[in-house]
């Protein structure tokens, strides 16, 4: 069957196609379809923000729970269990996303999340709570690989930077929702003492069910279909997308690429191709992801402990301090995002990483010297994470657009998993231990270490960063099967 825009050639017993599908996707104006993609797929970050904030906001309730009665160390271990689950889920589901398709996996991973987060509400001891949190993390980790690869491949190149940062920044809408939920359900007298934190986990399950319905309308990535020789399906999908932008004059899709669609690349071949062809990008991705993972997980997972231990903030009031913190984090990627497409990736990534590190050292020093109250410290964190949130979002943008189509989800999963394992998994437990000493100086030392990682990452970005702004994904990273 002949497919418009796709030409088959037989070369050396391998099927070769020449197609303009990537160019047709990149020429599109912004439409309601792209808004649907952002809402239905970008929800992943809202769910993660919700989960992380709930975990942080209910620490006091977990310590005071008549059933669980967690210690500070156990709270740190629960956070680490969530991150370990996220790392494992990213590896497993990232590999399956490249093999089985974006859509199939972003439905599966959302299902895993829904079941696990609902089960968390019924935890009866430390082991069950940690297990369900690990499974929740696995669903979220798998979502990152499936979702980021799909969004990158469906959004036009000239909108990719700002869209990706805004979606990643929506983590903090989830954080705000989690903070409000914690305030509502943990308020004394609203629910019995051991029911409030359980009810809070129902927020994510309800939200996820709504999004599960929306995702039915998101198609498979035409780029993935093209790569797997499902040309008729790819043409049908992009044809339907183009119909949704009727009324706009579309420029001709001039650029074509040639792909060996019959070639099969094993997981080992894809990993070796990434390392062999893009060694500096591998170093860059690892550096950016590890630094931001430590920075975020160290501070955010332990923020409630800092408030309760050093400022005697009641457990039921933690959510009010998380709210402005979350709003500052969301504003950063939203307002700075367009600059990543105009000024460029390298200068903006380096600037946001360096600014985050410098400000953390300053605020950490003020905290050590007891010059800040709880409200003032919250305001300072909001300012720091205005920049740090954009930096962290840019790290995900970098690893999702810097590697070939065949290995995109696997690359996202790999750098998320390894970066989180190296920089994030140990941070919550480490900072819970430092806070447990009751010494501000020890906590400050941890802040300085996190700041040094961010400043170092800024230097690495300046040296080997990728100029990917407004360029097609196939230009930024040549497909392994391109001929």
Legacy VTK file of the C-alpha trace (Angstrom):
# vtk DataFile Version 3.0
C-alpha trace
ASCII
DATASET POLYDATA
POINTS 483 float
0.000 0.000 0.000
1.335 3.452 -0.911
1.535 6.017 1.856
1.760 9.740 0.997
5.041 11.284 2.046
6.684 7.874 2.551
8.775 6.235 -0.141
10.087 2.680 0.054
13.370 1.674 -1.497
15.002 -1.752 -1.378
18.678 -1.537 -0.581
20.922 -4.485 0.239
18.001 -6.644 1.311
16.913 -4.052 3.877
13.730 -1.988 3.590
14.582 1.704 3.415
12.005 4.454 3.695
12.302 8.128 2.937
9.754 10.106 4.898
8.770 13.661 5.765
6.833 12.733 8.923
9.222 14.524 11.355
9.119 17.674 9.218
5.314 17.561 9.074
5.135 17.332 12.864
7.557 20.222 13.365
5.802 22.577 10.913
2.494 22.461 12.802
1.190 25.513 14.691
0.083 25.113 18.277
-3.394 23.597 18.360
-5.979 22.051 20.660
-4.314 18.704 19.991
-1.057 19.914 21.534
-2.973 21.302 24.508
-4.588 17.874 24.986
-1.134 16.269 24.889
0.142 18.673 27.541
-2.844 18.117 29.845
-3.192 14.340 29.466
0.518 13.514 29.545
1.889 16.368 31.626
-0.248 15.184 34.538
2.635 12.844 35.420
4.550 15.716 36.955
1.500 16.905 38.887
1.052 13.408 40.296
4.718 13.191 41.290
4.519 16.603 42.939
1.402 15.489 44.774
3.061 12.301 46.018
6.284 13.962 47.102
4.470 16.791 48.877
2.110 14.456 50.679
5.099 12.426 51.822
6.756 15.581 53.139
3.641 17.187 54.615
2.452 14.125 56.536
5.763 13.327 58.222
4.507 14.763 61.493
1.283 12.773 61.191
3.250 9.577 60.520
5.411 10.196 63.582
2.300 10.768 65.689
0.225 7.967 64.127
-0.979 5.506 66.788
-0.540 2.661 64.256
2.685 3.538 62.410
4.563 5.841 64.834
7.549 6.297 62.481
10.913 7.564 63.670
12.760 10.315 61.746
15.082 7.705 60.247
12.125 5.594 59.079
10.585 8.637 57.405
13.848 9.156 55.537
13.881 5.482 54.513
10.303 5.707 53.214
11.333 8.600 50.972
14.296 6.587 49.777
11.977 3.622 49.046
9.902 5.876 46.783
13.023 6.964 44.887
14.368 3.411 44.587
11.023 2.345 43.169
11.138 5.232 40.712
14.615 4.212 39.562
13.571 0.577 39.029
10.365 1.554 37.244
12.201 3.950 34.961
14.599 1.221 33.801
11.925 -1.424 33.242
9.241 0.715 31.657
11.739 2.854 29.731
13.039 -0.223 27.910
9.496 -1.440 27.226
8.466 2.007 25.947
11.060 1.873 23.170
10.100 -1.705 22.308
6.299 -1.692 22.643
5.331 1.923 22.037
4.737 5.159 23.895
0.957 4.919 24.257
0.797 1.353 25.489
3.256 2.080 28.274
1.882 5.430 29.414
-1.429 3.656 30.040
0.261 0.816 31.962
2.428 3.070 34.130
-0.533 5.240 35.120
-2.397 2.072 36.124
0.509 0.975 38.324
0.523 4.362 40.006
-3.228 4.336 40.649
-3.235 0.937 42.335
-0.122 1.603 44.436
-1.068 5.044 45.717
-4.527 3.794 46.706
-2.919 0.843 48.507
-0.690 3.233 50.498
-3.778 4.517 52.300
-4.317 1.042 53.750
-0.758 0.547 55.083
-0.574 -1.141 58.475
3.146 -0.935 59.351
6.499 0.378 58.123
7.145 -2.506 55.712
3.763 -2.217 53.964
3.993 1.577 53.736
7.509 1.426 52.266
6.484 -1.286 49.766
3.476 0.651 48.486
5.541 3.832 48.249
8.173 1.952 46.220
5.480 0.676 43.824
4.037 4.178 43.528
7.513 5.412 42.648
7.858 2.648 40.045
4.732 3.883 38.300
5.948 7.492 38.348
9.462 6.519 37.186
7.998 4.581 34.280
5.772 7.544 33.456
8.797 9.806 33.052
10.239 7.640 30.275
6.976 7.033 28.425
5.616 10.552 28.811
8.712 12.630 28.087
9.506 10.652 24.947
5.921 11.036 23.668
5.794 14.770 24.401
9.154 15.398 22.737
8.022 13.566 19.605
4.597 15.237 19.328
5.424 18.894 20.106
6.849 21.095 17.277
10.545 21.932 17.637
10.082 25.678 18.128
7.822 25.080 21.154
9.741 22.161 22.664
11.827 23.975 25.261
9.129 26.137 26.833
6.572 23.311 26.686
8.882 20.824 28.337
9.857 23.224 31.104
6.250 24.241 31.764
5.159 20.593 31.956
8.035 19.646 34.223
7.302 22.695 36.357
3.719 21.505 36.795
5.204 19.149 39.399
4.622 22.083 41.715
0.935 22.367 40.913
0.767 18.844 42.306
2.858 20.005 45.244
0.398 22.816 45.938
-2.512 20.388 45.665
-0.765 18.011 48.055
-0.098 20.835 50.497
-3.753 21.907 50.449
-4.882 18.311 50.850
-2.568 17.840 53.810
-3.875 21.018 55.464
-7.472 19.915 54.928
-7.176 16.287 56.011
-4.672 16.784 58.826
-6.557 19.646 60.462
-7.435 18.609 64.042
-11.033 17.554 64.390
-11.684 16.966 60.669
-10.904 13.246 60.713
-9.839 10.726 63.375
-6.085 10.916 64.183
-5.010 8.022 61.957
-7.359 8.718 59.056
-6.164 12.090 57.783
-2.971 10.970 56.102
-4.785 7.951 54.636
-7.481 10.132 53.066
-4.811 12.426 51.570
-3.510 9.620 49.334
-6.951 9.367 47.739
-6.350 12.687 45.933
-3.852 11.137 43.525
-6.019 8.102 42.833
-9.036 10.240 41.922
-6.977 12.585 39.744
-5.298 9.655 37.991
-8.639 8.057 37.120
-9.744 11.233 35.315
-6.515 11.402 33.330
-6.764 7.722 32.411
-9.881 8.623 30.426
-8.212 11.615 28.730
-5.255 9.516 27.610
-7.480 7.338 25.479
-7.529 10.245 22.987
-3.747 10.571 22.713
-2.380 8.672 19.660
0.814 6.702 19.365
3.840 8.769 18.357
4.074 8.894 14.525
7.848 8.926 14.880
7.766 5.631 16.803
5.321 4.093 14.300
7.520 5.228 11.400
10.566 3.648 12.965
8.776 0.314 13.409
7.545 0.137 9.802
3.914 0.853 10.720
3.647 3.476 8.026
-0.082 3.380 7.370
-0.771 3.974 11.071
1.777 6.791 11.198
0.186 8.485 8.199
-3.305 8.111 9.686
-2.172 9.674 12.982
-0.407 12.659 11.455
-3.206 13.152 8.953
-5.675 13.381 11.820
-3.452 15.862 13.660
-3.166 18.029 10.535
-6.963 18.073 10.180
-7.220 19.593 13.641
-5.301 22.690 12.508
-7.522 23.485 9.528
-7.633 27.191 8.839
-3.858 27.494 9.145
-1.646 27.645 6.080
0.961 24.938 6.588
4.363 25.452 4.956
5.616 22.579 2.782
7.480 19.804 4.587
10.734 19.921 2.666
13.083 17.867 4.842
13.024 14.076 4.505
15.008 11.400 6.268
15.916 7.878 5.170
15.535 5.069 7.684
16.304 1.348 7.647
12.974 0.381 9.154
13.667 -3.349 9.057
16.729 -3.070 11.268
16.437 -4.235 14.878
18.559 -2.724 17.609
19.022 -4.618 20.846
19.187 -2.865 24.186
22.954 -3.349 24.269
23.322 -1.881 20.767
21.295 1.178 21.728
23.276 1.800 24.901
26.577 1.356 23.054
25.396 3.677 20.288
24.573 6.362 22.829
27.941 6.009 24.575
29.948 5.667 21.365
28.284 8.454 19.409
27.496 10.836 22.264
29.988 10.360 25.123
30.029 14.033 26.124
26.226 14.131 26.170
26.206 11.079 28.420
28.499 12.892 30.863
26.355 16.025 30.600
23.109 14.156 31.237
24.550 12.318 34.228
25.928 15.533 35.737
22.762 17.593 35.334
20.437 14.851 36.569
22.562 13.873 39.583
23.065 17.443 40.752
19.421 18.452 40.570
18.274 15.139 42.102
20.447 15.622 45.182
19.566 19.304 45.436
15.824 18.725 45.291
15.526 15.527 47.255
17.819 16.774 50.002
15.870 19.953 50.618
12.288 19.155 49.706
11.998 15.743 51.333
13.452 17.149 54.566
11.743 20.547 54.611
8.908 19.434 56.896
11.453 17.983 59.332
13.330 21.303 59.387
10.117 23.182 60.161
9.043 20.848 62.957
12.491 20.337 64.515
14.002 23.845 64.359
10.922 26.091 64.197
8.375 24.000 66.142
5.780 24.278 63.365
2.792 21.972 64.131
2.461 18.979 61.805
-1.012 20.080 60.711
0.323 23.466 59.517
3.168 22.212 57.308
1.044 22.517 54.164
0.778 26.301 54.550
4.566 26.557 54.294
4.732 24.207 51.309
2.221 26.292 49.297
4.374 29.411 48.619
7.374 27.140 48.122
5.431 25.238 45.449
4.191 28.371 43.707
7.724 29.759 43.406
8.832 26.479 41.874
6.030 26.534 39.300
6.614 30.177 38.353
10.289 29.590 37.469
9.888 27.168 34.537
6.736 28.961 33.344
8.342 32.416 33.181
11.895 31.411 32.270
10.905 28.631 29.843
10.570 30.782 26.693
14.147 32.005 27.192
15.412 28.436 26.711
14.029 28.613 23.146
15.216 32.177 22.412
18.421 32.865 24.336
19.311 29.186 24.115
19.833 26.049 26.171
23.483 26.458 27.231
23.398 29.968 28.731
20.039 29.456 30.458
20.852 26.037 31.920
24.219 27.231 33.210
22.657 30.398 34.671
19.835 28.632 36.522
22.114 25.937 37.961
24.743 28.428 39.141
22.190 30.841 40.607
20.540 28.016 42.558
23.845 26.953 44.100
24.959 30.454 45.083
21.613 31.332 46.661
21.532 28.057 48.628
24.895 28.834 50.241
23.667 32.294 51.262
20.359 31.077 52.684
22.031 28.085 54.350
24.396 30.451 56.142
21.492 32.612 57.353
19.746 29.464 58.591
22.859 28.334 60.485
23.177 31.728 62.157
19.489 31.622 63.188
18.734 34.838 61.291
15.596 33.461 59.613
12.215 32.490 60.992
9.984 29.851 59.430
8.155 32.355 57.179
11.368 34.081 56.075
13.049 30.745 55.323
10.046 29.719 53.227
10.271 32.970 51.254
13.978 32.348 50.655
13.347 28.785 49.472
10.705 30.107 47.071
13.277 32.471 45.554
15.967 29.803 45.273
13.677 27.290 43.663
12.343 29.809 41.163
15.695 29.178 39.468
16.295 25.607 40.655
12.964 24.391 39.286
13.819 25.713 35.826
17.257 24.095 36.129
15.838 20.714 37.091
13.254 20.870 34.309
16.024 21.684 31.837
17.922 18.570 32.905
14.968 16.414 31.834
14.694 18.435 28.621
18.374 17.818 27.878
18.315 14.037 28.267
15.037 13.670 26.377
16.124 15.548 23.245
19.851 14.750 23.044
19.745 11.066 22.042
18.456 9.056 19.057
14.807 8.206 18.481
15.393 4.462 18.909
16.782 4.926 22.414
14.940 8.045 23.574
12.801 6.478 26.312
15.666 4.237 27.410
17.992 7.247 27.605
15.457 9.208 29.673
15.024 6.215 31.962
18.755 5.583 32.261
19.734 9.139 33.162
16.733 9.610 35.427
17.439 6.308 37.173
21.205 6.620 37.518
21.050 10.335 38.289
18.384 9.806 40.939
20.220 6.818 42.389
23.514 8.726 42.586
22.157 12.099 43.613
18.725 11.564 45.068
18.195 8.213 46.755
20.685 8.869 49.533
19.747 12.520 50.083
16.503 12.139 52.101
18.045 9.685 54.560
21.238 11.749 54.813
19.388 14.967 55.585
16.955 13.256 57.945
20.021 12.073 59.864
21.632 15.546 59.830
18.406 17.141 61.032
18.064 14.456 63.682
21.303 15.700 65.293
19.529 18.980 66.064
22.638 20.920 64.930
22.097 23.660 62.343
25.756 23.580 61.404
25.523 19.958 60.271
22.495 20.743 58.113
24.363 23.717 56.606
27.208 21.410 55.586
24.701 19.349 53.624
23.386 22.495 51.940
26.903 23.519 50.899
27.509 20.123 49.339
24.265 20.366 47.335
25.172 23.891 46.210
28.613 22.749 45.063
27.008 20.057 42.897
24.777 22.648 41.197
27.618 25.083 40.535
29.759 22.250 39.162
26.922 21.213 36.854
26.696 24.789 35.541
30.373 24.674 34.588
29.915 21.330 32.818
26.960 22.756 30.853
29.044 25.700 29.663
31.790 23.349 28.501
29.827 20.593 26.732
26.163 21.695 26.608
24.025 21.003 23.517
22.531 23.804 21.383
19.182 22.167 20.678
16.882 25.187 20.620
14.395 25.289 17.699
15.979 22.263 15.998
14.295 19.031 14.894
14.947 16.047 17.152
16.493 14.216 14.190
18.920 17.126 13.720
19.874 17.261 17.384
20.507 13.492 17.461
20.695 11.471 14.246
18.577 8.256 14.431
20.629 5.064 14.695
18.820 3.625 11.669
19.163 6.735 9.500
20.839 6.100 6.142
LINES 1 484
483 0 1 2 3 4 5 6 7 8 9 10 11 12 13 14 15 16 17 18 19 20 21 22 23 24 25 26 27 28 29 30 31 32 33 34 35 36 37 38 39 40 41 42 43 44 45 46 47 48 49 50 51 52 53 54 55 56 57 58 59 60 61 62 63 64 65 66 67 68 69 70 71 72 73 74 75 76 77 78 79 80 81 82 83 84 85 86 87 88 89 90 91 92 93 94 95 96 97 98 99 100 101 102 103 104 105 106 107 108 109 110 111 112 113 114 115 116 117 118 119 120 121 122 123 124 125 126 127 128 129 130 131 132 133 134 135 136 137 138 139 140 141 142 143 144 145 146 147 148 149 150 151 152 153 154 155 156 157 158 159 160 161 162 163 164 165 166 167 168 169 170 171 172 173 174 175 176 177 178 179 180 181 182 183 184 185 186 187 188 189 190 191 192 193 194 195 196 197 198 199 200 201 202 203 204 205 206 207 208 209 210 211 212 213 214 215 216 217 218 219 220 221 222 223 224 225 226 227 228 229 230 231 232 233 234 235 236 237 238 239 240 241 242 243 244 245 246 247 248 249 250 251 252 253 254 255 256 257 258 259 260 261 262 263 264 265 266 267 268 269 270 271 272 273 274 275 276 277 278 279 280 281 282 283 284 285 286 287 288 289 290 291 292 293 294 295 296 297 298 299 300 301 302 303 304 305 306 307 308 309 310 311 312 313 314 315 316 317 318 319 320 321 322 323 324 325 326 327 328 329 330 331 332 333 334 335 336 337 338 339 340 341 342 343 344 345 346 347 348 349 350 351 352 353 354 355 356 357 358 359 360 361 362 363 364 365 366 367 368 369 370 371 372 373 374 375 376 377 378 379 380 381 382 383 384 385 386 387 388 389 390 391 392 393 394 395 396 397 398 399 400 401 402 403 404 405 406 407 408 409 410 411 412 413 414 415 416 417 418 419 420 421 422 423 424 425 426 427 428 429 430 431 432 433 434 435 436 437 438 439 440 441 442 443 444 445 446 447 448 449 450 451 452 453 454 455 456 457 458 459 460 461 462 463 464 465 466 467 468 469 470 471 472 473 474 475 476 477 478 479 480 481 482
